Amino acid sequence: MGVQAVARLMEFTHYDYLMKPTGRQSGNFLLCGQILSQARAFALSRPRSFSHLDRTLDALELHLATLKD
């Protein structure tokens, strides 16, 4: 998930609206890479419905419980 994780994290830094106009693309890219070299990244895909909330939370809790350091 490495390249995808960097791209996704960059989206959360307001890349298009803040980083590009201020010329901070390279620094932002490097910082996101540094963050992800120290942290795990996961993607959660879920139905957008409250009726599935309990099942989604159960699956997330199970995933987190099975992670190894």
All heavy atoms as TSV, in Angstrom:
chain	resi	resn	atom	element	x	y	z
A	1	MET	N	N	0.816	-1.197	0.000
A	1	MET	CA	C	0.000	0.000	0.000
A	1	MET	C	C	0.860	1.262	0.000
A	1	MET	O	O	0.332	2.354	0.059
A	1	MET	CB	C	-0.911	-0.041	1.229
A	1	MET	CG	C	-1.855	1.118	1.283
A	1	MET	SD	S	-3.002	0.961	2.628
A	1	MET	CE	C	-4.182	2.140	2.112
A	2	GLY	N	N	2.164	1.174	-0.089
A	2	GLY	CA	C	3.072	2.296	0.052
A	2	GLY	C	C	2.750	3.520	-0.783
A	2	GLY	O	O	2.498	4.602	-0.249
A	3	VAL	N	N	2.760	3.380	-2.100
A	3	VAL	CA	C	2.512	4.533	-2.982
A	3	VAL	C	C	1.096	5.046	-2.797
A	3	VAL	O	O	0.863	6.256	-2.727
A	3	VAL	CB	C	2.775	4.147	-4.456
A	3	VAL	CG1	C	2.370	5.259	-5.389
A	3	VAL	CG2	C	4.236	3.778	-4.648
A	4	GLN	N	N	0.154	4.128	-2.686
A	4	GLN	CA	C	-1.237	4.535	-2.482
A	4	GLN	C	C	-1.400	5.263	-1.154
A	4	GLN	O	O	-2.158	6.225	-1.059
A	4	GLN	CB	C	-2.156	3.320	-2.521
A	4	GLN	CG	C	-2.257	2.678	-3.875
A	4	GLN	CD	C	-3.045	1.382	-3.814
A	4	GLN	OE1	O	-3.144	0.742	-2.783
A	4	GLN	NE2	N	-3.590	0.989	-4.959
A	5	ALA	N	N	-0.693	4.812	-0.131
A	5	ALA	CA	C	-0.799	5.445	1.182
A	5	ALA	C	C	-0.254	6.865	1.145
A	5	ALA	O	O	-0.844	7.771	1.730
A	5	ALA	CB	C	-0.061	4.612	2.227
A	6	VAL	N	N	0.868	7.065	0.464
A	6	VAL	CA	C	1.436	8.416	0.355
A	6	VAL	C	C	0.459	9.327	-0.379
A	6	VAL	O	O	0.167	10.434	0.071
A	6	VAL	CB	C	2.813	8.404	-0.338
A	6	VAL	CG1	C	3.280	9.817	-0.631
A	6	VAL	CG2	C	3.840	7.680	0.516
A	7	ALA	N	N	-0.068	8.849	-1.484
A	7	ALA	CA	C	-1.014	9.660	-2.261
A	7	ALA	C	C	-2.252	9.994	-1.431
A	7	ALA	O	O	-2.735	11.137	-1.448
A	7	ALA	CB	C	-1.410	8.927	-3.537
A	8	ARG	N	N	-2.755	9.023	-0.697
A	8	ARG	CA	C	-3.959	9.254	0.117
A	8	ARG	C	C	-3.675	10.239	1.254
A	8	ARG	O	O	-4.471	11.134	1.522
A	8	ARG	CB	C	-4.448	7.912	0.672
A	8	ARG	CG	C	-5.764	7.989	1.339
A	8	ARG	CD	C	-6.871	8.159	0.309
A	8	ARG	NE	N	-8.142	8.091	0.993
A	8	ARG	CZ	C	-9.063	9.029	0.954
A	8	ARG	NH1	N	-8.873	10.113	0.236
A	8	ARG	NH2	N	-10.179	8.913	1.602
A	9	LEU	N	N	-2.530	10.073	1.911
A	9	LEU	CA	C	-2.176	10.996	2.985
A	9	LEU	C	C	-2.004	12.414	2.450
A	9	LEU	O	O	-2.420	13.384	3.095
A	9	LEU	CB	C	-0.904	10.534	3.695
A	9	LEU	CG	C	-0.467	11.349	4.909
A	9	LEU	CD1	C	-1.558	11.419	5.964
A	9	LEU	CD2	C	0.811	10.762	5.496
A	10	MET	N	N	-1.447	12.536	1.269
A	10	MET	CA	C	-1.271	13.863	0.668
A	10	MET	C	C	-2.619	14.538	0.424
A	10	MET	O	O	-2.725	15.759	0.535
A	10	MET	CB	C	-0.459	13.757	-0.618
A	10	MET	CG	C	1.007	13.455	-0.341
A	10	MET	SD	S	1.985	13.196	-1.828
A	10	MET	CE	C	1.992	14.852	-2.503
A	11	GLU	N	N	-3.644	13.751	0.114
A	11	GLU	CA	C	-4.982	14.324	-0.070
A	11	GLU	C	C	-5.473	14.997	1.212
A	11	GLU	O	O	-6.180	15.999	1.160
A	11	GLU	CB	C	-5.975	13.240	-0.481
A	11	GLU	CG	C	-5.771	12.705	-1.869
A	11	GLU	CD	C	-6.707	11.559	-2.195
A	11	GLU	OE1	O	-7.751	11.416	-1.511
A	11	GLU	OE2	O	-6.392	10.798	-3.117
A	12	PHE	N	N	-5.093	14.442	2.355
A	12	PHE	CA	C	-5.534	14.991	3.639
A	12	PHE	C	C	-4.748	16.240	4.039
A	12	PHE	O	O	-5.072	16.872	5.041
A	12	PHE	CB	C	-5.425	13.942	4.743
A	12	PHE	CG	C	-6.469	12.863	4.621
A	12	PHE	CD1	C	-6.110	11.590	4.256
A	12	PHE	CD2	C	-7.803	13.137	4.855
A	12	PHE	CE1	C	-7.059	10.594	4.135
A	12	PHE	CE2	C	-8.768	12.158	4.736
A	12	PHE	CZ	C	-8.389	10.881	4.372
A	13	THR	N	N	-3.719	16.591	3.281
A	13	THR	CA	C	-2.947	17.804	3.577
A	13	THR	C	C	-3.379	18.968	2.701
A	13	THR	O	O	-2.667	19.952	2.591
A	13	THR	CB	C	-1.443	17.555	3.386
A	13	THR	OG1	O	-1.190	17.224	2.014
A	13	THR	CG2	C	-0.932	16.452	4.289
A	14	HIS	N	N	-4.541	18.849	2.094
A	14	HIS	CA	C	-5.066	19.904	1.213
A	14	HIS	C	C	-4.066	20.196	0.091
A	14	HIS	O	O	-3.771	21.348	-0.227
A	14	HIS	CB	C	-5.411	21.170	2.001
A	14	HIS	CG	C	-6.379	20.923	3.105
A	14	HIS	ND1	N	-7.708	20.672	2.879
A	14	HIS	CD2	C	-6.208	20.849	4.450
A	14	HIS	CE1	C	-8.320	20.477	4.028
A	14	HIS	NE2	N	-7.438	20.577	4.992
A	15	TYR	N	N	-3.561	19.126	-0.493
A	15	TYR	CA	C	-2.507	19.218	-1.502
A	15	TYR	C	C	-2.868	20.164	-2.649
A	15	TYR	O	O	-2.106	21.076	-2.964
A	15	TYR	CB	C	-2.187	17.818	-2.043
A	15	TYR	CG	C	-1.056	17.803	-3.025
A	15	TYR	CD1	C	0.258	17.883	-2.581
A	15	TYR	CD2	C	-1.289	17.732	-4.389
A	15	TYR	CE1	C	1.310	17.881	-3.474
A	15	TYR	CE2	C	-0.238	17.727	-5.283
A	15	TYR	CZ	C	1.047	17.800	-4.822
A	15	TYR	OH	O	2.082	17.802	-5.705
A	16	ASP	N	N	-4.008	19.937	-3.288
A	16	ASP	CA	C	-4.372	20.745	-4.462
A	16	ASP	C	C	-4.655	22.200	-4.121
A	16	ASP	O	O	-4.320	23.100	-4.875
A	16	ASP	CB	C	-5.592	20.150	-5.178
A	16	ASP	CG	C	-5.236	18.902	-5.967
A	16	ASP	OD1	O	-4.082	18.797	-6.415
A	16	ASP	OD2	O	-6.111	18.033	-6.115
A	17	TYR	N	N	-5.259	22.425	-2.965
A	17	TYR	CA	C	-5.683	23.793	-2.687
A	17	TYR	C	C	-4.678	24.582	-1.852
A	17	TYR	O	O	-4.692	25.803	-1.876
A	17	TYR	CB	C	-7.091	23.749	-2.075
A	17	TYR	CG	C	-7.283	24.343	-0.720
A	17	TYR	CD1	C	-7.600	25.692	-0.575
A	17	TYR	CD2	C	-7.178	23.575	0.424
A	17	TYR	CE1	C	-7.812	26.233	0.683
A	17	TYR	CE2	C	-7.387	24.115	1.675
A	17	TYR	CZ	C	-7.703	25.450	1.801
A	17	TYR	OH	O	-7.917	25.987	3.038
A	18	LEU	N	N	-3.773	23.877	-1.140
A	18	LEU	CA	C	-2.832	24.595	-0.293
A	18	LEU	C	C	-1.373	24.362	-0.694
A	18	LEU	O	O	-0.604	25.314	-0.838
A	18	LEU	CB	C	-3.043	24.186	1.173
A	18	LEU	CG	C	-2.183	24.889	2.206
A	18	LEU	CD1	C	-2.478	26.380	2.213
A	18	LEU	CD2	C	-2.442	24.303	3.584
A	19	MET	N	N	-1.002	23.110	-0.879
A	19	MET	CA	C	0.404	22.797	-1.137
A	19	MET	C	C	0.871	23.238	-2.523
A	19	MET	O	O	1.947	23.810	-2.658
A	19	MET	CB	C	0.668	21.290	-0.946
A	19	MET	CG	C	0.450	20.810	0.465
A	19	MET	SD	S	1.543	21.663	1.606
A	19	MET	CE	C	0.707	21.386	3.136
A	20	LYS	N	N	0.072	22.955	-3.537
A	20	LYS	CA	C	0.458	23.366	-4.902
A	20	LYS	C	C	0.602	24.877	-5.025
A	20	LYS	O	O	1.629	25.364	-5.492
A	20	LYS	CB	C	-0.540	22.843	-5.933
A	20	LYS	CG	C	-0.294	21.435	-6.366
A	20	LYS	CD	C	-1.269	21.067	-7.483
A	20	LYS	CE	C	-1.100	19.654	-7.925
A	20	LYS	NZ	N	-2.064	19.309	-8.990
A	21	PRO	N	N	-0.409	25.661	-4.619
A	21	PRO	CA	C	-0.300	27.111	-4.785
A	21	PRO	C	C	0.854	27.743	-4.003
A	21	PRO	O	O	1.365	28.789	-4.390
A	21	PRO	CB	C	-1.644	27.639	-4.271
A	21	PRO	CG	C	-2.587	26.503	-4.367
A	21	PRO	CD	C	-1.752	25.281	-4.147
A	22	THR	N	N	1.264	27.118	-2.908
A	22	THR	CA	C	2.340	27.691	-2.113
A	22	THR	C	C	3.702	27.087	-2.446
A	22	THR	O	O	4.703	27.425	-1.803
A	22	THR	CB	C	2.059	27.507	-0.602
A	22	THR	OG1	O	1.935	26.103	-0.306
A	22	THR	CG2	C	0.804	28.240	-0.189
A	23	GLY	N	N	3.747	26.198	-3.433
A	23	GLY	CA	C	5.008	25.613	-3.868
A	23	GLY	C	C	5.611	24.625	-2.885
A	23	GLY	O	O	6.829	24.437	-2.863
A	24	ARG	N	N	4.778	23.988	-2.101
A	24	ARG	CA	C	5.283	23.086	-1.068
A	24	ARG	C	C	5.071	21.613	-1.414
A	24	ARG	O	O	5.080	20.759	-0.538
A	24	ARG	CB	C	4.612	23.420	0.257
A	24	ARG	CG	C	4.935	24.855	0.686
A	24	ARG	CD	C	4.195	25.302	1.904
A	24	ARG	NE	N	4.530	24.441	3.037
A	24	ARG	CZ	C	3.862	24.457	4.172
A	24	ARG	NH1	N	2.837	25.265	4.327
A	24	ARG	NH2	N	4.206	23.667	5.161
A	25	GLN	N	N	4.935	21.292	-2.709
A	25	GLN	CA	C	4.656	19.921	-3.115
A	25	GLN	C	C	5.759	18.958	-2.693
A	25	GLN	O	O	5.501	17.895	-2.147
A	25	GLN	CB	C	4.478	19.790	-4.636
A	25	GLN	CG	C	3.405	20.625	-5.237
A	25	GLN	CD	C	3.955	21.881	-5.870
A	25	GLN	OE1	O	4.616	22.685	-5.222
A	25	GLN	NE2	N	3.672	22.088	-7.138
A	26	SER	N	N	7.000	19.307	-2.956
A	26	SER	CA	C	8.121	18.409	-2.651
A	26	SER	C	C	8.237	18.158	-1.159
A	26	SER	O	O	8.391	17.019	-0.712
A	26	SER	CB	C	9.436	18.980	-3.172
A	26	SER	OG	O	9.406	19.085	-4.566
A	27	GLY	N	N	8.172	19.217	-0.383
A	27	GLY	CA	C	8.266	19.074	1.062
A	27	GLY	C	C	7.120	18.257	1.622
A	27	GLY	O	O	7.312	17.430	2.524
A	28	ASN	N	N	5.934	18.469	1.093
A	28	ASN	CA	C	4.761	17.720	1.530
A	28	ASN	C	C	4.915	16.237	1.197
A	28	ASN	O	O	4.634	15.373	2.024
A	28	ASN	CB	C	3.500	18.292	0.880
A	28	ASN	CG	C	2.244	17.639	1.390
A	28	ASN	OD1	O	2.026	17.555	2.584
A	28	ASN	ND2	N	1.411	17.185	0.477
A	29	PHE	N	N	5.381	15.951	0.003
A	29	PHE	CA	C	5.602	14.569	-0.421
A	29	PHE	C	C	6.612	13.884	0.506
A	29	PHE	O	O	6.384	12.771	0.982
A	29	PHE	CB	C	6.091	14.535	-1.869
A	29	PHE	CG	C	6.447	13.164	-2.346
A	29	PHE	CD1	C	5.461	12.262	-2.703
A	29	PHE	CD2	C	7.772	12.773	-2.432
A	29	PHE	CE1	C	5.791	10.983	-3.137
A	29	PHE	CE2	C	8.115	11.504	-2.874
A	29	PHE	CZ	C	7.115	10.611	-3.220
A	30	LEU	N	N	7.722	14.551	0.782
A	30	LEU	CA	C	8.752	13.975	1.648
A	30	LEU	C	C	8.235	13.766	3.069
A	30	LEU	O	O	8.505	12.732	3.700
A	30	LEU	CB	C	9.996	14.859	1.658
A	30	LEU	CG	C	10.758	14.939	0.335
A	30	LEU	CD1	C	11.859	15.982	0.425
A	30	LEU	CD2	C	11.323	13.578	-0.044
A	31	LEU	N	N	7.496	14.729	3.581
A	31	LEU	CA	C	6.952	14.604	4.932
A	31	LEU	C	C	5.960	13.446	5.018
A	31	LEU	O	O	5.992	12.662	5.975
A	31	LEU	CB	C	6.287	15.906	5.371
A	31	LEU	CG	C	5.746	15.931	6.790
A	31	LEU	CD1	C	6.844	15.643	7.816
A	31	LEU	CD2	C	5.100	17.273	7.070
A	32	CYS	N	N	5.096	13.310	4.034
A	32	CYS	CA	C	4.144	12.197	4.031
A	32	CYS	C	C	4.882	10.861	3.970
A	32	CYS	O	O	4.505	9.907	4.659
A	32	CYS	CB	C	3.163	12.328	2.864
A	32	CYS	SG	S	1.961	13.666	3.076
A	33	GLY	N	N	5.935	10.796	3.180
A	33	GLY	CA	C	6.740	9.578	3.121
A	33	GLY	C	C	7.404	9.266	4.452
A	33	GLY	O	O	7.455	8.108	4.875
A	34	GLN	N	N	7.901	10.285	5.122
A	34	GLN	CA	C	8.524	10.090	6.436
A	34	GLN	C	C	7.507	9.594	7.462
A	34	GLN	O	O	7.795	8.701	8.258
A	34	GLN	CB	C	9.162	11.388	6.924
A	34	GLN	CG	C	10.417	11.762	6.190
A	34	GLN	CD	C	10.946	13.128	6.622
A	34	GLN	OE1	O	10.226	13.934	7.200
A	34	GLN	NE2	N	12.209	13.368	6.323
A	35	ILE	N	N	6.346	10.183	7.446
A	35	ILE	CA	C	5.293	9.756	8.373
A	35	ILE	C	C	4.969	8.289	8.158
A	35	ILE	O	O	4.894	7.497	9.099
A	35	ILE	CB	C	4.030	10.624	8.212
A	35	ILE	CG1	C	4.289	12.039	8.733
A	35	ILE	CG2	C	2.821	9.990	8.910
A	35	ILE	CD1	C	3.222	13.044	8.371
A	36	LEU	N	N	4.801	7.898	6.897
A	36	LEU	CA	C	4.411	6.529	6.603
A	36	LEU	C	C	5.549	5.531	6.755
A	36	LEU	O	O	5.310	4.332	6.805
A	36	LEU	CB	C	3.790	6.452	5.212
A	36	LEU	CG	C	2.430	7.147	5.151
A	36	LEU	CD1	C	1.954	7.278	3.715
A	36	LEU	CD2	C	1.410	6.418	5.999
A	37	SER	N	N	6.775	6.017	6.869
A	37	SER	CA	C	7.875	5.095	7.155
A	37	SER	C	C	7.873	4.709	8.636
A	37	SER	O	O	8.507	3.735	9.030
A	37	SER	CB	C	9.218	5.712	6.774
A	37	SER	OG	O	9.597	6.728	7.687
A	38	GLN	N	N	7.143	5.470	9.443
A	38	GLN	CA	C	7.073	5.227	10.880
A	38	GLN	C	C	5.708	4.727	11.344
A	38	GLN	O	O	5.551	4.348	12.504
A	38	GLN	CB	C	7.387	6.529	11.639
A	38	GLN	CG	C	8.741	7.110	11.328
A	38	GLN	CD	C	9.868	6.227	11.824
A	38	GLN	OE1	O	9.818	5.726	12.932
A	38	GLN	NE2	N	10.880	6.023	10.997
A	39	ALA	N	N	4.728	4.766	10.479
A	39	ALA	CA	C	3.367	4.409	10.877
A	39	ALA	C	C	2.747	3.478	9.853
A	39	ALA	O	O	3.122	3.493	8.670
A	39	ALA	CB	C	2.516	5.679	10.998
A	40	ARG	N	N	1.815	2.697	10.292
A	40	ARG	CA	C	1.070	1.816	9.391
A	40	ARG	C	C	-0.101	2.585	8.797
A	40	ARG	O	O	-0.660	3.473	9.441
A	40	ARG	CB	C	0.535	0.616	10.142
A	40	ARG	CG	C	1.616	-0.283	10.658
A	40	ARG	CD	C	1.000	-1.430	11.402
A	40	ARG	NE	N	2.042	-2.257	11.987
A	40	ARG	CZ	C	1.820	-3.274	12.772
A	40	ARG	NH1	N	0.579	-3.607	13.074
A	40	ARG	NH2	N	2.807	-3.972	13.259
A	41	ALA	N	N	-0.459	2.217	7.597
A	41	ALA	CA	C	-1.606	2.849	6.944
A	41	ALA	C	C	-2.577	1.759	6.506
A	41	ALA	O	O	-2.173	0.715	6.001
A	41	ALA	CB	C	-1.152	3.658	5.736
A	42	PHE	N	N	-3.834	2.015	6.726
A	42	PHE	CA	C	-4.883	1.083	6.336
A	42	PHE	C	C	-6.009	1.870	5.695
A	42	PHE	O	O	-6.217	3.038	6.015
A	42	PHE	CB	C	-5.440	0.340	7.561
A	42	PHE	CG	C	-4.399	-0.443	8.296
A	42	PHE	CD1	C	-3.740	0.104	9.381
A	42	PHE	CD2	C	-4.072	-1.719	7.895
A	42	PHE	CE1	C	-2.777	-0.608	10.062
A	42	PHE	CE2	C	-3.101	-2.441	8.565
A	42	PHE	CZ	C	-2.454	-1.891	9.659
A	43	ALA	N	N	-6.724	1.217	4.815
A	43	ALA	CA	C	-7.899	1.825	4.194
A	43	ALA	C	C	-9.129	1.075	4.670
A	43	ALA	O	O	-9.124	-0.157	4.733
A	43	ALA	CB	C	-7.795	1.761	2.676
A	44	LEU	N	N	-10.146	1.798	5.015
A	44	LEU	CA	C	-11.408	1.203	5.438
A	44	LEU	C	C	-12.462	1.536	4.405
A	44	LEU	O	O	-12.762	2.708	4.166
A	44	LEU	CB	C	-11.814	1.752	6.815
A	44	LEU	CG	C	-13.195	1.341	7.314
A	44	LEU	CD1	C	-13.253	-0.160	7.561
A	44	LEU	CD2	C	-13.546	2.108	8.582
A	45	SER	N	N	-12.998	0.508	3.799
A	45	SER	CA	C	-14.129	0.678	2.876
A	45	SER	C	C	-15.365	0.161	3.591
A	45	SER	O	O	-15.355	-0.948	4.121
A	45	SER	CB	C	-13.903	-0.121	1.596
A	45	SER	OG	O	-12.768	0.351	0.928
A	46	ARG	N	N	-16.386	0.964	3.610
A	46	ARG	CA	C	-17.579	0.584	4.348
A	46	ARG	C	C	-18.825	1.122	3.663
A	46	ARG	O	O	-18.768	2.117	2.939
A	46	ARG	CB	C	-17.521	1.138	5.769
A	46	ARG	CG	C	-17.463	2.652	5.779
A	46	ARG	CD	C	-17.539	3.210	7.186
A	46	ARG	NE	N	-17.441	4.654	7.182
A	46	ARG	CZ	C	-18.433	5.485	6.913
A	46	ARG	NH1	N	-19.611	5.028	6.594
A	46	ARG	NH2	N	-18.249	6.789	6.938
A	47	PRO	N	N	-19.943	0.466	3.901
A	47	PRO	CA	C	-21.211	0.998	3.388
A	47	PRO	C	C	-21.551	2.300	4.107
A	47	PRO	O	O	-21.282	2.443	5.301
A	47	PRO	CB	C	-22.234	-0.081	3.739
A	47	PRO	CG	C	-21.452	-1.290	4.111
A	47	PRO	CD	C	-20.108	-0.815	4.553
A	48	ARG	N	N	-22.093	3.239	3.418
A	48	ARG	CA	C	-22.473	4.523	4.018
A	48	ARG	C	C	-23.904	4.424	4.553
A	48	ARG	O	O	-24.828	5.038	4.039
A	48	ARG	CB	C	-22.374	5.631	2.981
A	48	ARG	CG	C	-20.981	5.820	2.470
A	48	ARG	CD	C	-20.566	7.246	2.726
A	48	ARG	NE	N	-19.221	7.447	2.214
A	48	ARG	CZ	C	-18.263	7.939	2.937
A	48	ARG	NH1	N	-18.489	8.286	4.178
A	48	ARG	NH2	N	-17.066	8.111	2.430
A	49	SER	N	N	-24.029	3.613	5.584
A	49	SER	CA	C	-25.338	3.408	6.176
A	49	SER	C	C	-25.167	3.069	7.648
A	49	SER	O	O	-24.324	2.251	8.007
A	49	SER	CB	C	-26.056	2.255	5.460
A	49	SER	OG	O	-27.199	1.863	6.183
A	50	PHE	N	N	-25.956	3.687	8.490
A	50	PHE	CA	C	-25.879	3.398	9.916
A	50	PHE	C	C	-26.307	1.966	10.226
A	50	PHE	O	O	-25.932	1.415	11.256
A	50	PHE	CB	C	-26.721	4.384	10.722
A	50	PHE	CG	C	-26.092	5.741	10.832
A	50	PHE	CD1	C	-26.711	6.850	10.295
A	50	PHE	CD2	C	-24.875	5.894	11.476
A	50	PHE	CE1	C	-26.129	8.110	10.393
A	50	PHE	CE2	C	-24.286	7.147	11.586
A	50	PHE	CZ	C	-24.910	8.260	11.036
A	51	SER	N	N	-27.060	1.359	9.340
A	51	SER	CA	C	-27.512	-0.007	9.596
A	51	SER	C	C	-26.345	-1.003	9.565
A	51	SER	O	O	-26.469	-2.105	10.080
A	51	SER	CB	C	-28.582	-0.424	8.582
A	51	SER	OG	O	-28.045	-0.458	7.275
A	52	HIS	N	N	-25.214	-0.613	8.993
A	52	HIS	CA	C	-24.027	-1.474	8.927
A	52	HIS	C	C	-22.957	-1.070	9.942
A	52	HIS	O	O	-21.879	-1.644	9.966
A	52	HIS	CB	C	-23.408	-1.427	7.527
A	52	HIS	CG	C	-24.326	-1.911	6.462
A	52	HIS	ND1	N	-24.526	-3.247	6.221
A	52	HIS	CD2	C	-25.103	-1.239	5.586
A	52	HIS	CE1	C	-25.385	-3.379	5.228
A	52	HIS	NE2	N	-25.755	-2.174	4.824
A	53	LEU	N	N	-23.251	-0.086	10.769
A	53	LEU	CA	C	-22.245	0.464	11.675
A	53	LEU	C	C	-21.693	-0.576	12.651
A	53	LEU	O	O	-20.480	-0.695	12.825
A	53	LEU	CB	C	-22.806	1.663	12.429
A	53	LEU	CG	C	-21.834	2.408	13.315
A	53	LEU	CD1	C	-20.659	2.952	12.514
A	53	LEU	CD2	C	-22.541	3.540	14.043
A	54	ASP	N	N	-22.551	-1.347	13.292
A	54	ASP	CA	C	-22.084	-2.341	14.259
A	54	ASP	C	C	-21.163	-3.370	13.601
A	54	ASP	O	O	-20.112	-3.723	14.136
A	54	ASP	CB	C	-23.256	-3.050	14.933
A	54	ASP	CG	C	-23.990	-2.154	15.918
A	54	ASP	OD1	O	-23.372	-1.194	16.421
A	54	ASP	OD2	O	-25.179	-2.421	16.183
A	55	ARG	N	N	-21.541	-3.845	12.432
A	55	ARG	CA	C	-20.728	-4.842	11.715
A	55	ARG	C	C	-19.390	-4.241	11.295
A	55	ARG	O	O	-18.348	-4.888	11.390
A	55	ARG	CB	C	-21.498	-5.356	10.501
A	55	ARG	CG	C	-20.843	-6.527	9.834
A	55	ARG	CD	C	-21.719	-7.129	8.791
A	55	ARG	NE	N	-22.359	-6.113	7.968
A	55	ARG	CZ	C	-23.275	-6.365	7.064
A	55	ARG	NH1	N	-23.691	-7.584	6.859
A	55	ARG	NH2	N	-23.794	-5.392	6.346
A	56	THR	N	N	-19.387	-2.984	10.874
A	56	THR	CA	C	-18.150	-2.309	10.480
A	56	THR	C	C	-17.229	-2.143	11.684
A	56	THR	O	O	-16.026	-2.420	11.600
A	56	THR	CB	C	-18.459	-0.934	9.857
A	56	THR	OG1	O	-19.272	-1.119	8.704
A	56	THR	CG2	C	-17.192	-0.207	9.457
A	57	LEU	N	N	-17.769	-1.703	12.802
A	57	LEU	CA	C	-16.965	-1.529	14.012
A	57	LEU	C	C	-16.419	-2.858	14.518
A	57	LEU	O	O	-15.273	-2.933	14.962
A	57	LEU	CB	C	-17.770	-0.825	15.097
A	57	LEU	CG	C	-18.071	0.646	14.833
A	57	LEU	CD1	C	-18.986	1.203	15.910
A	57	LEU	CD2	C	-16.794	1.454	14.731
A	58	ASP	N	N	-17.208	-3.916	14.450
A	58	ASP	CA	C	-16.728	-5.237	14.859
A	58	ASP	C	C	-15.546	-5.674	14.001
A	58	ASP	O	O	-14.545	-6.186	14.515
A	58	ASP	CB	C	-17.845	-6.276	14.769
A	58	ASP	CG	C	-18.917	-6.094	15.831
A	58	ASP	OD1	O	-18.654	-5.386	16.835
A	58	ASP	OD2	O	-20.020	-6.656	15.653
A	59	ALA	N	N	-15.641	-5.471	12.694
A	59	ALA	CA	C	-14.558	-5.844	11.783
A	59	ALA	C	C	-13.303	-5.003	12.050
A	59	ALA	O	O	-12.183	-5.525	12.034
A	59	ALA	CB	C	-15.009	-5.689	10.333
A	60	LEU	N	N	-13.490	-3.723	12.313
A	60	LEU	CA	C	-12.365	-2.840	12.609
A	60	LEU	C	C	-11.687	-3.242	13.923
A	60	LEU	O	O	-10.460	-3.327	14.000
A	60	LEU	CB	C	-12.830	-1.390	12.669
A	60	LEU	CG	C	-11.774	-0.338	12.957
A	60	LEU	CD1	C	-10.668	-0.370	11.912
A	60	LEU	CD2	C	-12.404	1.040	13.021
A	61	GLU	N	N	-12.474	-3.512	14.940
A	61	GLU	CA	C	-11.909	-3.949	16.224
A	61	GLU	C	C	-11.142	-5.260	16.076
A	61	GLU	O	O	-10.063	-5.428	16.651
A	61	GLU	CB	C	-13.011	-4.098	17.268
A	61	GLU	CG	C	-13.548	-2.782	17.764
A	61	GLU	CD	C	-14.702	-2.939	18.736
A	61	GLU	OE1	O	-15.231	-4.077	18.892
A	61	GLU	OE2	O	-15.084	-1.926	19.338
A	62	LEU	N	N	-11.666	-6.193	15.309
A	62	LEU	CA	C	-10.984	-7.462	15.083
A	62	LEU	C	C	-9.658	-7.237	14.360
A	62	LEU	O	O	-8.625	-7.801	14.723
A	62	LEU	CB	C	-11.862	-8.411	14.280
A	62	LEU	CG	C	-11.262	-9.762	13.925
A	62	LEU	CD1	C	-10.937	-10.545	15.188
A	62	LEU	CD2	C	-12.208	-10.547	13.027
A	63	HIS	N	N	-9.674	-6.390	13.358
A	63	HIS	CA	C	-8.442	-6.078	12.619
A	63	HIS	C	C	-7.401	-5.477	13.537
A	63	HIS	O	O	-6.238	-5.889	13.536
A	63	HIS	CB	C	-8.742	-5.138	11.452
A	63	HIS	CG	C	-7.532	-4.652	10.738
A	63	HIS	ND1	N	-6.820	-5.469	9.898
A	63	HIS	CD2	C	-6.884	-3.468	10.774
A	63	HIS	CE1	C	-5.783	-4.792	9.432
A	63	HIS	NE2	N	-5.804	-3.572	9.950
A	64	LEU	N	N	-7.784	-4.507	14.327
A	64	LEU	CA	C	-6.851	-3.843	15.237
A	64	LEU	C	C	-6.326	-4.800	16.297
A	64	LEU	O	O	-5.163	-4.723	16.701
A	64	LEU	CB	C	-7.488	-2.624	15.872
A	64	LEU	CG	C	-7.813	-1.478	14.908
A	64	LEU	CD1	C	-8.590	-0.384	15.626
A	64	LEU	CD2	C	-6.565	-0.921	14.267
A	65	ALA	N	N	-7.155	-5.714	16.760
A	65	ALA	CA	C	-6.740	-6.679	17.784
A	65	ALA	C	C	-5.726	-7.690	17.243
A	65	ALA	O	O	-4.914	-8.225	18.013
A	65	ALA	CB	C	-7.967	-7.405	18.338
A	66	THR	N	N	-5.744	-7.919	15.945
A	66	THR	CA	C	-4.840	-8.925	15.376
A	66	THR	C	C	-3.523	-8.340	14.886
A	66	THR	O	O	-2.662	-9.088	14.435
A	66	THR	CB	C	-5.524	-9.668	14.207
A	66	THR	OG1	O	-5.874	-8.731	13.185
A	66	THR	CG2	C	-6.774	-10.404	14.677
A	67	LEU	N	N	-3.368	-7.023	14.972
A	67	LEU	CA	C	-2.110	-6.403	14.538
A	67	LEU	C	C	-0.993	-6.762	15.484
A	67	LEU	O	O	-1.170	-6.827	16.692
A	67	LEU	CB	C	-2.246	-4.871	14.479
A	67	LEU	CG	C	-3.145	-4.310	13.405
A	67	LEU	CD1	C	-3.212	-2.795	13.538
A	67	LEU	CD2	C	-2.670	-4.695	12.037
A	68	LYS	N	N	0.164	-6.967	14.929
A	68	LYS	CA	C	1.349	-7.235	15.743
A	68	LYS	C	C	2.264	-6.009	15.657
A	68	LYS	O	O	2.353	-5.350	14.655
A	68	LYS	CB	C	2.080	-8.457	15.219
A	68	LYS	CG	C	1.250	-9.719	15.298
A	68	LYS	CD	C	2.106	-10.919	15.054
A	68	LYS	CE	C	1.373	-12.204	14.920
A	68	LYS	NZ	N	0.430	-12.611	15.845
A	69	ASP	N	N	2.952	-5.730	16.745
A	69	ASP	CA	C	3.870	-4.576	16.772
A	69	ASP	C	C	5.054	-4.794	15.880
A	69	ASP	O	O	5.542	-5.734	15.535
A	69	ASP	CB	C	4.336	-4.305	18.203
A	69	ASP	CG	C	3.161	-3.798	19.047
A	69	ASP	OD1	O	2.325	-3.088	18.499
A	69	ASP	OD2	O	3.147	-4.118	20.244
